[in-house]
Amino acid sequence: MSIEETLAAEAAHAEANRDATPAPGVRAQRRSGAGNPAVLSVRLTKEQYDQLSERAERAGVPTSALAREVILSSLGDADGDRVAAKLEEVLRRTLSPDLLAS
């Protein structure tokens, strides 16, 4: 069987069994929320990324899950000004001084 045939067969099997219970030891992940997810790319310094990764490791969650949690928790606030202020604070800490000067 060629790789293309194998991939097609595996894709068909996965679609046919999408609601099946995962095997023991397999961590299934389903995204919550309506609609199609959007992807956000954020630039961090190595030090900032390392700090985020260390916090995520201590919390026992993937780094991207912790970043998503931080963003969503700030968006959950009803006060839009507070969200904007927090976003500005994060951007000021994240962006290089050269970029902010322009």
The first five atom37 places (N, CA, C, CB, O) and aatype in JSON, in Angstrom:
{
  "aatype": [12, 15, 9, 6, 6, 16, 10, 0, 0, 6, 0, 0, 8, 0, 6, 0, 2, 1, 3, 0, 16, 14, 0, 14, 7, 19, 1, 0, 5, 1, 1, 15, 7, 0, 7, 2, 14, 0, 19, 10, 15, 19, 1, 10, 16, 11, 6, 5, 18, 3, 5, 10, 15, 6, 1, 0, 6, 1, 0, 7, 19, 14, 16, 15, 0, 10, 0, 1, 6, 19, 9, 10, 15, 15, 10, 7, 3, 0, 3, 7, 3, 1, 19, 0, 0, 11, 10, 6, 6, 19, 10, 1, 1, 16, 10, 15, 14, 3, 10, 10, 0, 15],
  "atom_mask": [
    [1, 1, 1, 1, 1],
    [1, 1, 1, 1, 1],
    [1, 1, 1, 1, 1],
    [1, 1, 1, 1, 1],
    [1, 1, 1, 1, 1],
    [1, 1, 1, 1, 1],
    [1, 1, 1, 1, 1],
    [1, 1, 1, 1, 1],
    [1, 1, 1, 1, 1],
    [1, 1, 1, 1, 1],
    [1, 1, 1, 1, 1],
    [1, 1, 1, 1, 1],
    [1, 1, 1, 1, 1],
    [1, 1, 1, 1, 1],
    [1, 1, 1, 1, 1],
    [1, 1, 1, 1, 1],
    [1, 1, 1, 1, 1],
    [1, 1, 1, 1, 1],
    [1, 1, 1, 1, 1],
    [1, 1, 1, 1, 1],
    [1, 1, 1, 1, 1],
    [1, 1, 1, 1, 1],
    [1, 1, 1, 1, 1],
    [1, 1, 1, 1, 1],
    [1, 1, 1, 0, 1],
    [1, 1, 1, 1, 1],
    [1, 1, 1, 1, 1],
    [1, 1, 1, 1, 1],
    [1, 1, 1, 1, 1],
    [1, 1, 1, 1, 1],
    [1, 1, 1, 1, 1],
    [1, 1, 1, 1, 1],
    [1, 1, 1, 0, 1],
    [1, 1, 1, 1, 1],
    [1, 1, 1, 0, 1],
    [1, 1, 1, 1, 1],
    [1, 1, 1, 1, 1],
    [1, 1, 1, 1, 1],
    [1, 1, 1, 1, 1],
    [1, 1, 1, 1, 1],
    [1, 1, 1, 1, 1],
    [1, 1, 1, 1, 1],
    [1, 1, 1, 1, 1],
    [1, 1, 1, 1, 1],
    [1, 1, 1, 1, 1],
    [1, 1, 1, 1, 1],
    [1, 1, 1, 1, 1],
    [1, 1, 1, 1, 1],
    [1, 1, 1, 1, 1],
    [1, 1, 1, 1, 1],
    [1, 1, 1, 1, 1],
    [1, 1, 1, 1, 1],
    [1, 1, 1, 1, 1],
    [1, 1, 1, 1, 1],
    [1, 1, 1, 1, 1],
    [1, 1, 1, 1, 1],
    [1, 1, 1, 1, 1],
    [1, 1, 1, 1, 1],
    [1, 1, 1, 1, 1],
    [1, 1, 1, 0, 1],
    [1, 1, 1, 1, 1],
    [1, 1, 1, 1, 1],
    [1, 1, 1, 1, 1],
    [1, 1, 1, 1, 1],
    [1, 1, 1, 1, 1],
    [1, 1, 1, 1, 1],
    [1, 1, 1, 1, 1],
    [1, 1, 1, 1, 1],
    [1, 1, 1, 1, 1],
    [1, 1, 1, 1, 1],
    [1, 1, 1, 1, 1],
    [1, 1, 1, 1, 1],
    [1, 1, 1, 1, 1],
    [1, 1, 1, 1, 1],
    [1, 1, 1, 1, 1],
    [1, 1, 1, 0, 1],
    [1, 1, 1, 1, 1],
    [1, 1, 1, 1, 1],
    [1, 1, 1, 1, 1],
    [1, 1, 1, 0, 1],
    [1, 1, 1, 1, 1],
    [1, 1, 1, 1, 1],
    [1, 1, 1, 1, 1],
    [1, 1, 1, 1, 1],
    [1, 1, 1, 1, 1],
    [1, 1, 1, 1, 1],
    [1, 1, 1, 1, 1],
    [1, 1, 1, 1, 1],
    [1, 1, 1, 1, 1],
    [1, 1, 1, 1, 1],
    [1, 1, 1, 1, 1],
    [1, 1, 1, 1, 1],
    [1, 1, 1, 1, 1],
    [1, 1, 1, 1, 1],
    [1, 1, 1, 1, 1],
    [1, 1, 1, 1, 1],
    [1, 1, 1, 1, 1],
    [1, 1, 1, 1, 1],
    [1, 1, 1, 1, 1],
    [1, 1, 1, 1, 1],
    [1, 1, 1, 1, 1],
    [1, 1, 1, 1, 1]
  ],
  "atom_positions": [
    [[0.86, -1.17, 0.0], [0.0, 0.0, 0.0], [0.91, 1.24, 0.0], [-0.98, -0.01, 1.24], [1.87, 1.3, 0.77]],
    [[0.61, 2.22, -0.85], [1.41, 3.44, -0.93], [1.1, 4.34, 0.27], [1.15, 4.2, -2.26], [0.12, 4.12, 0.99]],
    [[1.95, 5.34, 0.48], [1.73, 6.27, 1.58], [0.42, 7.03, 1.4], [2.91, 7.25, 1.7], [-0.29, 7.29, 2.37]],
    [[0.11, 7.39, 0.16], [-1.14, 8.1, -0.12], [-2.35, 7.24, 0.23], [-1.19, 8.53, -1.59], [-3.32, 7.72, 0.81]],
    [[-2.28, 5.96, -0.13], [-3.38, 5.04, 0.18], [-3.5, 4.83, 1.69], [-3.17, 3.68, -0.53], [-4.61, 4.78, 2.23]],
    [[-2.36, 4.72, 2.37], [-2.37, 4.55, 3.82], [-2.98, 5.76, 4.5], [-0.94, 4.31, 4.35], [-3.81, 5.63, 5.4]],
    [[-2.57, 6.95, 4.07], [-3.11, 8.17, 4.66], [-4.61, 8.3, 4.39], [-2.38, 9.39, 4.1], [-5.37, 8.68, 5.28]],
    [[-5.04, 7.97, 3.19], [-6.47, 8.04, 2.86], [-7.26, 7.05, 3.71], [-6.69, 7.75, 1.36], [-8.34, 7.38, 4.19]],
    [[-6.73, 5.85, 3.89], [-7.41, 4.84, 4.7], [-7.49, 5.28, 6.16], [-6.69, 3.48, 4.58], [-8.52, 5.11, 6.81]],
    [[-6.4, 5.83, 6.68], [-6.39, 6.3, 8.07], [-7.34, 7.48, 8.26], [-4.97, 6.71, 8.49], [-8.03, 7.55, 9.28]],
    [[-7.39, 8.39, 7.3], [-8.31, 9.53, 7.37], [-9.76, 9.04, 7.37], [-8.07, 10.5, 6.2], [-10.58, 9.53, 8.15]],
    [[-10.07, 8.09, 6.49], [-11.43, 7.54, 6.43], [-11.78, 6.85, 7.74], [-11.57, 6.55, 5.26], [-12.9, 7.0, 8.24]],
    [[-10.84, 6.1, 8.31], [-11.07, 5.42, 9.58], [-11.3, 6.43, 10.71], [-9.87, 4.5, 9.93], [-12.2, 6.26, 11.53]],
    [[-10.49, 7.48, 10.73], [-10.64, 8.51, 11.77], [-11.99, 9.2, 11.67], [-9.52, 9.53, 11.66], [-12.64, 9.44, 12.69]],
    [[-12.41, 9.52, 10.46], [-13.71, 10.18, 10.28], [-14.85, 9.25, 10.68], [-13.9, 10.62, 8.81], [-15.82, 9.68, 11.31]],
    [[-14.74, 7.98, 10.34], [-15.79, 7.02, 10.67], [-15.88, 6.77, 12.18], [-15.54, 5.71, 9.94], [-16.93, 6.39, 12.69]],
    [[-14.78, 6.99, 12.88], [-14.73, 6.71, 14.32], [-14.48, 7.96, 15.15], [-13.65, 5.68, 14.6], [-13.92, 7.87, 16.24]],
    [[-14.88, 9.11, 14.66], [-14.56, 10.38, 15.32], [-15.16, 10.49, 16.72], [-15.04, 11.53, 14.48], [-14.64, 11.24, 17.54]],
    [[-16.24, 9.77, 17.01], [-16.86, 9.84, 18.33], [-16.46, 8.68, 19.24], [-18.35, 9.87, 18.19], [-16.98, 8.54, 20.35]],
    [[-15.54, 7.85, 18.78], [-15.1, 6.71, 19.57], [-14.28, 7.18, 20.77], [-14.27, 5.74, 18.7], [-13.63, 8.22, 20.73]],
    [[-14.32, 6.4, 21.83], [-13.53, 6.7, 23.02], [-12.07, 6.39, 22.73], [-14.03, 5.88, 24.26], [-11.76, 5.31, 22.23]],
    [[-11.16, 7.33, 23.03], [-9.74, 7.09, 22.76], [-9.21, 5.91, 23.57], [-8.92, 8.34, 23.07], [-9.73, 5.59, 24.64]],
    [[-8.19, 5.29, 23.05], [-7.54, 4.18, 23.74], [-6.89, 4.69, 25.02], [-6.48, 3.49, 22.83], [-6.55, 5.87, 25.09]],
    [[-6.72, 3.84, 26.03], [-6.07, 4.28, 27.27], [-4.69, 4.87, 26.97], [-5.93, 3.1, 28.25], [-3.93, 4.33, 26.17]],
    [[-4.4, 5.98, 27.61], [-3.11, 6.64, 27.4], [-3.11, 7.66, 26.28], [0.0, 0.0, 0.0], [-2.14, 8.41, 26.13]],
    [[-4.17, 7.69, 25.48], [-4.26, 8.66, 24.39], [-5.09, 9.84, 24.87], [-4.89, 8.02, 23.1], [-6.21, 9.68, 25.34]],
    [[-4.52, 11.02, 24.75], [-5.2, 12.22, 25.21], [-5.94, 12.86, 24.04], [-4.2, 13.22, 25.85], [-5.32, 13.39, 23.13]],
    [[-7.25, 12.82, 24.08], [-8.06, 13.44, 23.04], [-8.26, 14.9, 23.38], [-9.41, 12.73, 22.87], [-8.36, 15.27, 24.55]],
    [[-8.31, 15.72, 22.36], [-8.51, 17.13, 22.6], [-9.55, 17.65, 21.63], [-7.18, 17.92, 22.47], [-9.39, 17.55, 20.41]],
    [[-10.6, 18.2, 22.16], [-11.65, 18.8, 21.35], [-11.72, 20.27, 21.72], [-13.04, 18.09, 21.58], [-11.76, 20.63, 22.89]],
    [[-11.72, 21.09, 20.73], [-11.8, 22.53, 20.95], [-13.25, 22.91, 21.24], [-11.26, 23.32, 19.73], [-14.17, 22.45, 20.56]],
    [[-13.43, 23.74, 22.25], [-14.77, 24.2, 22.57], [-15.04, 25.5, 21.84], [-14.94, 24.37, 24.1], [-14.13, 26.15, 21.33]],
    [[-16.3, 25.87, 21.8], [-16.65, 27.14, 21.17], [-17.26, 26.92, 19.8], [0.0, 0.0, 0.0], [-17.09, 25.87, 19.18]],
    [[-17.95, 27.93, 19.36], [-18.63, 27.83, 18.07], [-17.74, 28.37, 16.97], [-19.97, 28.58, 18.09], [-16.83, 29.18, 17.21]],
    [[-18.0, 27.93, 15.78], [-17.29, 28.46, 14.63], [-15.9, 27.87, 14.47], [0.0, 0.0, 0.0], [-15.47, 27.0, 15.23]],
    [[-15.23, 28.37, 13.47], [-13.87, 27.91, 13.19], [-12.88, 28.68, 14.04], [-13.54, 28.06, 11.69], [-13.02, 29.89, 14.2]],
    [[-11.89, 28.01, 14.58], [-10.91, 28.71, 15.4], [-10.01, 29.58, 14.54], [-10.07, 27.71, 16.2], [-9.78, 29.29, 13.36]],
    [[-9.51, 30.64, 15.11], [-8.53, 31.5, 14.46], [-7.2, 31.31, 15.16], [-8.98, 33.0, 14.48], [-7.16, 30.97, 16.35]],
    [[-6.13, 31.52, 14.45], [-4.8, 31.35, 15.01], [-4.15, 32.72, 15.16], [-3.94, 30.41, 14.13], [-4.19, 33.54, 14.25]],
    [[-3.55, 32.95, 16.31], [-2.86, 34.2, 16.6], [-1.39, 33.9, 16.82], [-3.48, 34.92, 17.84], [-1.05, 33.01, 17.6]],
    [[-0.54, 34.62, 16.13], [0.89, 34.46, 16.32], [1.41, 35.65, 17.11], [1.63, 34.33, 14.95], [1.16, 36.79, 16.75]],
    [[2.12, 35.38, 18.19], [2.63, 36.43, 19.07], [4.13, 36.25, 19.2], [1.93, 36.39, 20.47], [4.62, 35.16, 19.46]],
    [[4.86, 37.34, 19.02], [6.31, 37.29, 19.18], [6.69, 37.6, 20.62], [7.0, 38.29, 18.21], [6.23, 38.58, 21.21]],
    [[7.53, 36.74, 21.18], [8.05, 36.92, 22.53], [9.56, 36.81, 22.47], [7.45, 35.87, 23.52], [10.11, 36.16, 21.59]],
    [[10.22, 37.45, 23.41], [11.66, 37.23, 23.52], [11.87, 35.82, 24.05], [12.34, 38.29, 24.46], [10.94, 35.2, 24.56]],
    [[13.08, 35.31, 23.92], [13.37, 33.96, 24.43], [13.1, 33.91, 25.93], [14.84, 33.57, 24.13], [12.57, 32.92, 26.43]],
    [[13.45, 34.97, 26.64], [13.24, 35.0, 28.08], [11.75, 34.97, 28.42], [13.9, 36.25, 28.69], [11.33, 34.26, 29.34]],
    [[10.95, 35.72, 27.68], [9.51, 35.73, 27.92], [8.91, 34.36, 27.61], [8.82, 36.82, 27.06], [8.07, 33.86, 28.36]],
    [[9.34, 33.76, 26.5], [8.84, 32.44, 26.16], [9.25, 31.42, 27.21], [9.35, 32.01, 24.77], [8.45, 30.57, 27.61]],
    [[10.49, 31.49, 27.65], [10.95, 30.54, 28.68], [10.14, 30.69, 29.97], [12.45, 30.76, 28.99], [9.78, 29.7, 30.6]],
    [[9.84, 31.94, 30.35], [9.04, 32.19, 31.55], [7.64, 31.61, 31.39], [8.96, 33.7, 31.85], [7.12, 30.97, 32.31]],
    [[7.03, 31.82, 30.23], [5.7, 31.27, 29.97], [5.74, 29.75, 29.99], [5.17, 31.77, 28.61], [4.85, 29.11, 30.56]],
    [[6.76, 29.18, 29.38], [6.89, 27.71, 29.35], [7.07, 27.13, 30.74], [8.07, 27.31, 28.47], [6.5, 26.09, 31.07]],
    [[7.87, 27.8, 31.56], [8.09, 27.32, 32.92], [6.8, 27.36, 33.74], [9.18, 28.15, 33.62], [6.5, 26.44, 34.49]],
    [[6.04, 28.44, 33.58], [4.75, 28.54, 34.3], [3.8, 27.45, 33.82], [4.11, 29.94, 34.09], [3.09, 26.83, 34.62]],
    [[3.78, 27.22, 32.52], [2.9, 26.18, 31.98], [3.3, 24.81, 32.5], [2.92, 26.2, 30.44], [2.45, 24.0, 32.86]],
    [[4.59, 24.56, 32.54], [5.08, 23.27, 33.04], [4.68, 23.08, 34.5], [6.61, 23.17, 32.89], [4.24, 22.0, 34.9]],
    [[4.83, 24.13, 35.31], [4.43, 24.03, 36.72], [2.93, 23.79, 36.86], [4.83, 25.32, 37.47], [2.49, 23.11, 37.79]],
    [[2.15, 24.35, 35.93], [0.7, 24.17, 35.97], [0.27, 22.85, 35.34], [0.0, 25.34, 35.26], [-0.88, 22.43, 35.46]],
    [[1.21, 22.19, 34.66], [0.89, 20.91, 34.03], [0.04, 21.04, 32.77], [0.0, 0.0, 0.0], [-0.75, 20.15, 32.45]],
    [[0.21, 22.15, 32.06], [-0.55, 22.37, 30.83], [0.41, 22.75, 29.71], [-1.63, 23.49, 31.03], [1.52, 23.21, 29.98]],
    [[0.0, 22.57, 28.45], [0.85, 23.01, 27.35], [1.02, 24.54, 27.37], [0.25, 22.56, 25.99], [0.15, 25.27, 27.85]],
    [[2.14, 24.99, 26.85], [2.42, 26.43, 26.84], [1.34, 27.2, 26.11], [3.78, 26.7, 26.19], [0.91, 28.25, 26.58]],
    [[0.89, 26.7, 24.97], [-0.15, 27.4, 24.2], [-1.47, 27.46, 24.97], [-0.37, 26.72, 22.85], [-2.21, 28.44, 24.85]],
    [[-1.76, 26.44, 25.76], [-3.0, 26.44, 26.55], [-2.93, 27.52, 27.64], [-3.24, 25.06, 27.2], [-3.93, 28.19, 27.9]],
    [[-1.77, 27.69, 28.25], [-1.63, 28.74, 29.26], [-1.76, 30.12, 28.61], [-0.27, 28.61, 30.0], [-2.43, 30.99, 29.16]],
    [[-1.12, 30.31, 27.47], [-1.22, 31.6, 26.77], [-2.67, 31.89, 26.4], [-0.33, 31.59, 25.5], [-3.14, 33.02, 26.57]],
    [[-3.38, 30.89, 25.91], [-4.8, 31.06, 25.56], [-5.62, 31.4, 26.79], [-5.34, 29.77, 24.9], [-6.51, 32.25, 26.73]],
    [[-5.33, 30.75, 27.9], [-6.06, 31.01, 29.15], [-5.86, 32.44, 29.62], [-5.61, 30.03, 30.25], [-6.8, 33.1, 30.05]],
    [[-4.62, 32.92, 29.54], [-4.32, 34.29, 29.96], [-5.08, 35.28, 29.08], [-2.81, 34.57, 29.9], [-5.67, 36.23, 29.58]],
    [[-5.05, 35.06, 27.78], [-5.75, 35.96, 26.85], [-7.25, 35.93, 27.09], [-5.44, 35.58, 25.39], [-7.88, 36.98, 27.2]],
    [[-7.82, 34.74, 27.18], [-9.27, 34.63, 27.36], [-9.73, 35.18, 28.7], [-9.7, 33.18, 27.22], [-10.81, 35.75, 28.79]],
    [[-8.92, 35.01, 29.73], [-9.33, 35.56, 31.03], [-9.36, 37.08, 30.99], [-8.39, 35.08, 32.14], [-10.22, 37.69, 31.63]],
    [[-8.45, 37.69, 30.25], [-8.49, 39.15, 30.16], [-9.65, 39.61, 29.3], [-7.17, 39.68, 29.58], [-10.21, 40.68, 29.55]],
    [[-10.04, 38.84, 28.31], [-11.18, 39.2, 27.47], [-12.5, 39.0, 28.21], [-11.18, 38.37, 26.2], [-13.51, 39.59, 27.82]],
    [[-12.51, 38.19, 29.25], [-13.72, 37.93, 30.0], [-14.17, 39.11, 30.84], [0.0, 0.0, 0.0], [-15.31, 39.15, 31.31]],
    [[-13.28, 40.06, 31.05], [-13.63, 41.25, 31.83], [-14.6, 42.11, 31.04], [-12.37, 42.06, 32.21], [-14.42, 42.32, 29.84]],
    [[-15.62, 42.61, 31.7], [-16.61, 43.44, 31.03], [-16.06, 44.82, 30.72], [-17.87, 43.57, 31.88], [-16.55, 45.49, 29.82]],
    [[-15.06, 45.25, 31.44], [-14.51, 46.58, 31.27], [-13.53, 46.59, 30.1], [-13.81, 47.05, 32.56], [-12.39, 46.14, 30.23]],
    [[-13.98, 47.1, 28.95], [-13.15, 47.12, 27.75], [-11.89, 47.93, 27.91], [0.0, 0.0, 0.0], [-10.86, 47.6, 27.31]],
    [[-11.94, 48.99, 28.71], [-10.76, 49.8, 28.93], [-9.68, 49.0, 29.64], [-11.11, 51.06, 29.74], [-8.49, 49.16, 29.37]],
    [[-10.09, 48.14, 30.55], [-9.11, 47.33, 31.29], [-8.42, 46.35, 30.34], [-9.81, 46.56, 32.44], [-7.21, 46.13, 30.45]],
    [[-9.18, 45.77, 29.42], [-8.6, 44.85, 28.44], [-7.61, 45.6, 27.56], [-9.71, 44.18, 27.57], [-6.51, 45.13, 27.31]],
    [[-8.01, 46.77, 27.09], [-7.13, 47.57, 26.24], [-5.86, 47.96, 26.98], [-7.86, 48.83, 25.75], [-4.77, 47.91, 26.4]],
    [[-5.98, 48.34, 28.24], [-4.81, 48.72, 29.03], [-3.88, 47.53, 29.23], [-5.24, 49.29, 30.39], [-2.66, 47.67, 29.15]],
    [[-4.45, 46.36, 29.48], [-3.64, 45.15, 29.67], [-2.94, 44.78, 28.37], [-4.52, 43.98, 30.15], [-1.77, 44.4, 28.38]],
    [[-3.66, 44.89, 27.26], [-3.06, 44.58, 25.96], [-1.91, 45.55, 25.67], [-4.12, 44.66, 24.84], [-0.85, 45.13, 25.21]],
    [[-2.13, 46.83, 25.94], [-1.06, 47.81, 25.73], [0.15, 47.5, 26.6], [-1.58, 49.23, 26.03], [1.29, 47.6, 26.15]],
    [[-0.1, 47.11, 27.84], [0.99, 46.76, 28.76], [1.78, 45.57, 28.21], [0.44, 46.43, 30.16], [3.01, 45.59, 28.21]],
    [[1.09, 44.56, 27.76], [1.75, 43.36, 27.22], [2.54, 43.72, 25.98], [0.72, 42.26, 26.9], [3.69, 43.28, 25.82]],
    [[1.95, 44.51, 25.09], [2.65, 44.89, 23.87], [3.9, 45.72, 24.18], [1.72, 45.67, 22.94], [4.94, 45.54, 23.55]],
    [[3.79, 46.62, 25.14], [4.94, 47.44, 25.49], [6.08, 46.59, 26.06], [4.54, 48.51, 26.51], [7.25, 46.88, 25.83]],
    [[5.75, 45.54, 26.81], [6.78, 44.65, 27.35], [7.33, 43.73, 26.28], [6.21, 43.83, 28.5], [8.47, 43.27, 26.39]],
    [[6.53, 43.45, 25.24], [6.9, 42.47, 24.23], [7.64, 43.09, 23.05], [5.67, 41.75, 23.74], [8.63, 42.53, 22.57]],
    [[7.17, 44.23, 22.58], [7.74, 44.84, 21.39], [9.08, 45.49, 21.7], [6.78, 45.86, 20.8], [9.33, 45.94, 22.82]],
    [[9.94, 45.53, 20.7], [11.24, 46.14, 20.88], [11.09, 47.65, 20.97], [12.19, 45.76, 19.75], [10.18, 48.21, 20.37]],
    [[11.98, 48.33, 21.7], [11.92, 49.79, 21.8], [12.03, 50.47, 20.44], [13.02, 50.3, 22.72], [11.44, 51.53, 20.23]],
    [[12.78, 49.87, 19.51], [12.91, 50.45, 18.16], [11.57, 50.53, 17.46], [13.9, 49.64, 17.32], [11.25, 51.53, 16.82]],
    [[10.8, 49.49, 17.58], [9.48, 49.45, 16.94], [8.54, 50.44, 17.58], [8.88, 48.05, 17.0], [7.76, 51.09, 16.88]],
    [[8.59, 50.57, 18.89], [7.71, 51.51, 19.59], [8.06, 52.95, 19.25], [7.79, 51.29, 21.1], [7.18, 53.82, 19.27]],
    [[9.32, 53.23, 18.95], [9.75, 54.59, 18.64], [9.28, 55.06, 17.28], [11.25, 54.69, 18.71], [9.19, 56.26, 17.03]],
    [[8.98, 54.11, 16.38], [8.59, 54.5, 15.01], [7.13, 54.83, 14.91], [8.92, 53.41, 14.04], [6.65, 55.17, 13.83]]
  ]
}
